[in-house]
Amino acid sequence: MFSLPAWLIRNKDVTALPVLGLGAVARPVFIVSVLVVLIVCSSLSVTYSAFQYRLLFNKQQILVQQWDEFQVEWGQLLLEQSTLGTNNRVEQVARKQLKMMTPQPAMIEIVQYER
């Protein structure tokens, strides 16, 4: 099928190159096709893992934002608690709800403890 030019042939007995068989051609084609499939699978897995990373990163950012909001709310609750616990606030509640009043000096009795 394939033959060499006459000027290249040193040995006059050799007239043609051997023809490659189906097995000799099929093996490299098979290896290349397997490698192409593996490269495509690898690229798809990289794309999928990048997508998953983005999803998890977005979820983490939402959780960090919620944590910040909870910290702000916690600070406001602590401030409210300290406001409700001040002496002035306790005195106002005692006067309004419990109808308490500051005693007059004549109403105060001093009790001494004797041993």
C-alpha positions as CSV (number, residue, x, y, z in Angstrom):
1,M,0.0,0.0,0.0
2,F,2.6,2.5,1.1
3,S,5.9,2.3,-0.8
4,L,9.1,4.2,-0.6
5,P,10.6,6.1,-3.4
6,A,13.1,4.2,-5.4
7,W,16.0,6.5,-4.5
8,L,15.4,5.9,-0.7
9,I,15.5,2.1,-1.1
10,R,19.0,0.9,-0.4
11,N,18.0,-2.7,-0.3
12,K,16.2,-3.6,-3.4
13,D,14.3,-6.4,-1.7
14,V,12.3,-4.0,0.5
15,T,9.6,-2.4,-1.5
16,A,6.9,-1.4,0.9
17,L,6.4,-0.5,4.6
18,P,4.3,-2.9,6.7
19,V,0.6,-1.8,7.0
20,L,-0.5,-1.1,10.5
21,G,-3.2,-3.5,11.8
22,L,-6.4,-2.7,13.4
23,G,-5.1,-3.5,16.9
24,A,-2.1,-1.2,16.5
25,V,-4.4,1.7,15.6
26,A,-7.2,0.9,18.1
27,R,-5.1,0.8,21.2
28,P,-3.8,4.5,21.0
29,V,-7.3,5.7,20.0
30,F,-8.8,3.9,23.0
31,I,-6.1,5.3,25.4
32,V,-6.7,8.8,24.1
33,S,-10.5,8.5,24.4
34,V,-10.2,7.2,28.0
35,L,-7.9,10.1,28.8
36,V,-10.3,12.6,27.3
37,V,-13.2,11.1,29.3
38,L,-11.1,11.3,32.5
39,I,-10.2,15.0,31.8
40,V,-13.9,15.8,31.2
41,C,-14.9,14.1,34.4
42,S,-12.1,15.9,36.3
43,S,-13.2,19.3,35.0
44,L,-16.8,18.6,35.9
45,S,-15.9,17.6,39.4
46,V,-13.8,20.7,39.8
47,T,-16.8,22.8,38.6
48,Y,-19.1,21.0,41.0
49,S,-16.8,21.5,44.0
50,A,-16.4,25.2,43.2
51,F,-20.2,25.4,43.1
52,Q,-20.5,23.7,46.4
53,Y,-17.9,26.0,47.9
54,R,-19.8,29.0,46.8
55,L,-23.0,27.7,48.3
56,L,-21.4,26.9,51.6
57,F,-19.6,30.3,51.6
58,N,-22.9,32.1,51.1
59,K,-24.5,30.1,53.9
60,Q,-21.6,30.9,56.2
61,Q,-21.9,34.6,55.4
62,I,-25.7,34.5,56.2
63,L,-24.8,32.8,59.5
64,V,-22.2,35.4,60.3
65,Q,-24.7,38.2,59.6
66,Q,-27.3,36.5,61.9
67,W,-24.6,36.2,64.6
68,D,-23.9,39.9,64.4
69,E,-27.6,40.7,64.6
70,F,-27.9,38.5,67.7
71,Q,-24.9,40.2,69.3
72,V,-26.5,43.6,68.7
73,E,-29.8,42.3,70.2
74,W,-28.0,40.8,73.2
75,G,-26.3,44.1,73.9
76,Q,-29.6,45.9,73.7
77,L,-31.1,43.4,76.1
78,L,-28.3,43.8,78.6
79,L,-28.7,47.6,78.4
80,E,-32.4,47.3,79.0
81,Q,-31.8,44.9,82.0
82,S,-29.3,47.4,83.5
83,T,-31.8,50.2,83.0
84,L,-34.6,48.3,84.7
85,G,-32.3,47.4,87.6
86,T,-31.2,51.0,88.5
87,N,-32.2,52.5,91.8
88,N,-34.3,55.2,90.1
89,R,-36.3,52.7,88.2
90,V,-36.9,50.5,91.3
91,E,-38.0,53.6,93.2
92,Q,-40.5,54.6,90.4
93,V,-42.0,51.1,90.3
94,A,-42.3,51.0,94.2
95,R,-44.1,54.3,94.2
96,K,-46.5,53.6,91.4
97,Q,-47.4,49.9,91.6
98,L,-46.8,49.2,95.3
99,K,-47.9,52.6,96.6
100,M,-44.8,52.9,98.7
101,M,-43.3,56.2,99.9
102,T,-40.2,57.4,101.6
103,P,-40.7,57.4,105.4
104,Q,-40.8,60.7,107.3
105,P,-38.1,61.1,110.1
106,A,-40.8,60.7,112.7
107,M,-41.7,57.3,111.3
108,I,-38.2,55.9,111.5
109,E,-37.3,53.8,114.6
110,I,-33.8,52.6,115.3
111,V,-33.6,49.2,116.8
112,Q,-30.3,48.3,118.5
113,Y,-29.1,44.8,118.7
114,E,-27.9,43.8,122.1
115,R,-25.7,40.9,122.8
